[in-house]
Amino acid sequence: MTTLHLPRTIHVGGGSLAQLPAAMAQAGLSRAFVVTDSYMVASGMAQRVVDVLSSAGMASVVYADTVPDPTVAVVQAALTALGAGQCDCVIGLGGGSPIDTAKAIAVLAVHDMPVSAMKVPAANDVPGLPIIAIPTTAGTGSEATRFTIITDEASQEKMLCAGLAFLPQIAIVDYELTMGKPRRLTADTAIDSLTHAIEAYVSARANPFSDAMALSAMRLIAPNIRRACADGQDRAAREALMVGAHHAGIAFSNASVALVHGMSRPIGAFFHVAHGLSNAMLLPAVTAWSAPAAMARYGDCARAMGLVSEGEGDQLAVARLIEELTALNDDLDVPSPAAYGIDAGQYRDLIPVMAAQALASGSPGNNPRVPSLDEIAMLYEQAFGA
């Protein structure tokens, strides 16, 4: 048996931001708390959302003090601002961090508890305020997922929080909002979504629905990453990445991520590496280590990405997949942790803590080859680089 969870309303396509007021009206919503960041304000994107709402007679309050890798303190500050706004829904506008912040405060506005009480294995299924997600990067797929990630400043742990309460009610997937994004951001977010798709497909929790979404995502993302990075105004490539990221989000929300994500979160928390970039640092090594346990599945990934023909065997397909993931990192200037500038001594000292946090998150347990604590430590060492 497979149980599926999706946003109630999803608008996809260029210009779909214009559908926001109608979607809100359909849900009986009229006053939005818009959670975003300073870049969205400076670029005029936040005002654009406010104008779309006001033109339909809807009120909004903008909160723009979110930060990359949202912390407990940021969530609490946003929650205080939400309480003063008398809003009936929360809009997450931006990349993964504003949307993650929006998800957390939407739940905490109704359920009074510490942020740490929401982390896995807790199940947060009882709804909070309705969540609307408007991504402006093609990466996290958070507009379609039942997850959020909040960093505990005290322990430097990226806490994975899961449950239907975090699943947006409305998603606006408008690729035009990603036009002109910088090359580094485009690369990191695209590899993030590719990782979502691959891990959802090889996950122990995969199902026919998530498989279809994951394969679709790989077909859309793989041929278009380099194109979008080379030309930020390539509309066809931007649209493919946005829809691919959305499909990947649906896939992993209804299956799961696996070892790459489990190991990626601690790197991001301790060394402040962007989530997509830390995924990219790990993806080739973890894929090579995991592949012997699921050759057919990883072979399907290579075929979906156009790396081999349908008739080619799994062994060749997997070899081509690992080669391509390595080449993609080279082409997109993805550094190793060492090349990124992470101190070798500090990194190695933290490997036991990072490995323990990775294992405790539960994601490695979904991997086709389930690692021990020592094997995770070995992979951290292998990924560090020269």
C-alpha positions in Angstrom: 0.0 0.0 0.0 1.2 3.5 -0.8 0.0 6.7 0.9 0.6 9.9 -1.0 0.6 13.5 0.3 0.6 16.6 -2.0 -0.4 20.3 -1.7 -4.1 20.9 -2.2 -3.5 23.5 -5.0 -0.4 23.7 -7.2 -0.1 26.4 -9.9 2.8 25.6 -12.3 4.2 27.7 -15.1 5.5 31.1 -16.1 3.3 33.9 -14.7 1.5 31.6 -12.2 2.2 34.1 -9.4 -0.9 35.9 -10.7 -3.0 33.0 -9.5 -2.1 33.5 -5.9 -5.1 35.7 -4.9 -7.6 33.3 -6.5 -5.9 30.3 -4.8 -6.1 32.1 -1.4 -9.7 33.1 -1.9 -10.6 29.5 -2.8 -9.1 28.4 0.5 -10.9 31.2 2.4 -7.7 33.1 3.1 -7.3 36.9 2.9 -4.4 38.2 5.1 -0.9 36.7 4.6 2.2 36.9 6.7 4.9 36.9 4.0 8.2 35.3 5.3 11.2 36.2 3.1 14.7 37.7 3.2 16.4 41.0 2.6 17.4 40.0 -0.9 13.8 39.4 -1.9 13.0 42.9 -0.5 15.9 44.6 -2.2 15.2 42.9 -5.6 11.6 44.0 -5.5 10.2 40.4 -5.4 8.6 40.8 -2.0 6.8 44.0 -3.2 5.7 42.2 -6.3 3.9 39.6 -4.1 2.4 42.4 -1.9 1.1 44.2 -5.1 -0.4 41.0 -6.5 -2.3 40.6 -3.2 -3.3 44.2 -2.8 -4.6 44.4 -6.3 -7.1 41.7 -5.3 -8.0 43.5 -2.1 -5.9 41.2 0.2 -3.7 42.4 3.0 -0.2 41.3 3.8 2.6 41.8 6.3 6.2 41.2 5.2 8.8 39.7 7.5 12.2 39.8 5.9 14.6 38.9 8.7 15.2 35.3 7.8 18.7 34.0 7.4 20.3 31.1 5.5 20.0 27.9 7.6 17.2 29.3 9.8 17.9 29.0 13.5 15.7 28.6 16.6 16.2 32.3 17.4 15.1 33.4 14.0 12.0 31.2 14.1 11.1 32.6 17.5 11.6 36.2 16.3 9.4 35.5 13.2 6.8 33.8 15.4 6.6 37.0 17.6 6.1 39.1 14.5 3.4 36.7 13.2 1.5 37.0 16.5 1.3 40.7 16.1 0.0 40.6 12.5 -3.4 38.9 12.9 -2.8 36.9 9.7 -4.7 33.8 8.6 -1.9 32.2 6.6 1.9 32.1 6.1 3.6 32.6 2.8 7.2 31.4 2.4 8.8 33.4 -0.4 12.3 32.7 -1.6 14.7 29.7 -1.4 14.6 26.9 1.1 15.4 29.0 4.2 12.4 31.4 4.1 10.1 28.5 3.2 11.5 26.4 6.0 11.1 29.3 8.4 7.5 29.9 7.2 6.7 26.2 7.8 8.0 26.2 11.3 6.2 29.3 12.5 2.9 28.2 10.8 3.0 25.1 13.0 4.2 26.9 16.2 1.6 29.6 15.9 -1.0 27.0 16.7 1.0 24.4 18.7 2.9 25.9 21.5 6.1 23.9 22.0 9.9 24.2 21.7 11.3 23.9 18.2 13.4 20.9 19.3 10.1 19.1 20.1 9.3 19.0 16.4 12.5 17.2 15.2 12.4 13.6 14.1 11.3 11.1 15.2 8.4 13.4 16.3 5.5 13.3 13.8 3.9 16.8 13.3 0.7 15.9 11.5 -1.9 18.2 13.1 -2.2 21.4 10.9 -1.1 24.8 12.0 -1.8 27.9 10.0 -2.2 27.3 6.2 1.1 27.4 4.4 1.7 28.9 1.0 5.0 28.3 -0.7 6.4 30.5 -3.5 9.9 29.2 -4.4 12.3 31.6 -6.2 15.0 29.0 -6.7 14.8 25.6 -8.5 16.2 23.4 -5.8 14.6 22.5 -2.5 11.2 21.4 -3.8 10.1 22.6 -0.3 6.8 23.8 -1.8 5.7 20.1 -2.1 7.3 18.5 0.9 6.3 17.7 4.5 9.7 18.6 5.9 11.5 21.6 7.4 15.0 22.0 8.7 15.9 24.3 11.6 19.3 24.7 13.2 19.8 24.5 16.9 22.4 27.1 17.7 23.4 25.4 21.0 24.3 22.0 19.5 24.9 23.2 15.9 22.5 20.5 14.8 20.4 20.9 11.7 17.1 19.4 13.0 15.0 17.6 10.5 11.3 18.1 11.3 8.7 16.1 9.5 4.9 15.8 9.3 1.9 16.8 7.3 1.7 20.1 9.2 4.6 21.3 7.2 3.1 20.4 3.8 2.0 23.6 2.0 -1.7 23.9 1.2 -0.9 26.1 -1.9 2.2 26.0 -4.1 3.1 28.6 -6.7 5.8 27.1 -9.1 6.6 30.0 -11.4 10.0 29.6 -13.2 10.0 33.3 -14.1 10.9 34.0 -10.5 14.2 32.2 -11.0 15.3 34.2 -14.1 18.7 35.7 -13.8 19.7 34.0 -10.6 23.6 33.8 -10.2 25.5 30.9 -11.5 26.6 29.6 -8.1 23.1 29.6 -6.7 21.7 28.0 -9.9 24.3 25.2 -9.7 23.9 24.5 -6.0 20.1 24.4 -6.1 20.0 22.3 -9.3 22.3 19.7 -7.8 20.2 19.8 -4.7 17.2 18.8 -6.7 19.1 16.2 -8.7 20.2 14.7 -5.4 16.5 14.7 -4.2 15.5 12.8 -7.3 18.3 10.2 -7.2 17.9 9.5 -3.5 14.1 9.3 -3.7 14.5 6.7 -6.5 17.0 4.5 -4.6 15.3 5.0 -1.2 14.0 2.0 0.6 10.7 3.9 0.8 10.4 4.4 -2.9 7.0 3.6 -4.5 5.6 3.7 -8.1 4.4 7.3 -7.7 7.6 8.6 -6.3 9.5 6.7 -8.9 7.6 8.4 -11.7 8.2 11.8 -10.2 11.9 11.1 -9.5 12.6 9.8 -13.1 10.8 12.8 -14.5 12.9 15.1 -12.4 16.1 13.5 -13.6 15.0 13.8 -17.2 14.3 17.5 -16.8 17.3 18.5 -14.6 20.2 16.6 -16.0 20.3 18.1 -19.6 19.6 21.6 -18.3 21.9 22.3 -15.4 24.9 23.3 -17.5 22.6 25.3 -19.9 21.0 27.4 -17.1 24.4 28.0 -15.4 25.9 29.2 -18.7 23.0 31.5 -19.5 20.8 32.6 -16.6 18.2 34.0 -19.1 17.6 30.6 -20.9 13.9 30.4 -20.3 13.6 26.7 -21.5 16.4 25.6 -19.2 15.0 27.6 -16.3 11.5 26.1 -16.7 12.9 22.6 -16.9 14.9 23.1 -13.7 12.0 24.6 -11.9 9.5 21.8 -12.9 12.2 19.2 -12.3 12.9 20.6 -8.8 9.1 20.4 -8.1 8.9 16.8 -9.2 11.9 15.9 -7.2 10.3 17.5 -4.1 7.2 15.5 -4.6 9.3 12.4 -5.1 11.3 12.6 -1.9 8.4 13.9 0.2 6.5 10.7 -0.7 9.6 8.4 -0.5 12.5 9.8 1.4 16.0 11.1 1.0 18.9 8.9 2.1 22.6 9.0 3.0 23.7 12.1 1.1 21.2 14.2 2.9 21.9 12.6 6.2 25.6 13.5 5.9 25.1 16.9 4.2 23.1 18.5 7.1 26.0 18.4 9.6 28.4 19.9 7.1 26.0 22.7 6.6 25.4 23.3 10.3 29.0 23.2 11.4 30.7 24.9 8.5 27.9 27.1 7.1 28.0 25.5 3.6 24.9 26.0 1.5 22.8 22.9 1.5 22.9 22.2 -2.2 26.7 22.7 -2.2 27.2 20.3 0.6 25.1 17.7 -1.2 27.2 18.1 -4.3 30.4 17.7 -2.3 29.1 14.3 -1.1 27.1 13.0 -4.0 29.8 11.2 -6.2 31.5 9.5 -3.3 28.3 8.4 -1.6 26.8 7.2 -4.9 29.9 5.1 -5.7 29.7 3.5 -2.2 26.0 2.9 -2.3 25.6 1.7 -5.9 26.7 -2.0 -5.5 23.6 -2.5 -3.3 21.2 -1.2 -6.0 22.8 -1.5 -9.4 19.5 -1.7 -11.3 18.1 1.4 -9.5 21.2 3.5 -10.1 21.3 2.2 -13.6 17.8 3.6 -14.2 19.0 7.0 -12.9 21.8 7.0 -15.5 19.3 6.1 -18.3 16.8 8.8 -17.1 19.7 11.3 -17.2 20.5 10.4 -20.8 24.0 9.0 -19.9 23.4 5.6 -21.6 20.8 4.1 -23.9 17.9 2.0 -22.6 19.6 -1.2 -23.8 22.9 -0.7 -21.9 23.6 -2.9 -18.9 23.5 -1.7 -15.3 27.3 -2.0 -14.7 28.1 0.4 -17.6 25.2 2.7 -16.6 26.3 3.0 -13.0 29.9 3.7 -14.1 28.7 6.5 -16.4 26.5 7.9 -13.6 29.4 8.2 -11.2 31.6 9.7 -14.0 28.9 12.3 -14.8 28.4 13.3 -11.1 32.1 13.9 -10.8 32.2 15.8 -14.2 29.2 17.9 -13.2 31.0 19.0 -10.0 34.1 19.8 -12.0 32.1 21.8 -14.7 30.2 23.7 -12.0 33.2 24.4 -9.9 32.0 22.5 -6.9 34.8 22.5 -4.3 35.7 19.6 -2.0 35.4 20.6 1.7 39.2 21.1 1.7 39.1 23.4 -1.4 36.2 25.3 0.1 38.5 26.3 2.9 37.3 24.1 5.8 40.0 23.5 8.3 41.2 19.9 8.1 41.8 19.6 11.8 38.4 21.0 12.8 36.7 18.8 10.2 38.3 15.6 11.3 37.7 16.4 15.0 34.0 16.8 14.2 33.6 13.7 12.1 32.4 11.5 15.0 29.8 14.2 15.9 28.7 14.7 12.3 28.5 10.9 11.8 26.3 10.5 14.9 24.0 13.4 13.8 23.7 12.0 10.3 22.8 8.5 11.6 20.3 9.9 14.2 18.5 11.9 11.4 17.1 8.6 10.1 18.0 9.4 6.4 20.9 6.9 6.2 18.5 4.1 7.1 16.7 4.7 3.8 19.8 4.2 1.8 20.1 1.0 -0.3 23.3 0.2 1.5 22.8 1.1 5.1 26.0 2.4 6.7 27.4 1.9 10.1 28.7 4.9 12.2 32.3 3.9 11.1 31.3 3.8 7.4 29.8 7.3 7.6 33.0 8.5 9.2 35.0 6.9 6.4 32.9 8.6 3.8 33.3 12.0 5.5 37.1 11.4 5.3 37.0 10.3 1.7 34.9 13.3 0.7 37.2 15.9 2.4 39.6 16.0 -0.5 43.2 17.3 -0.8 
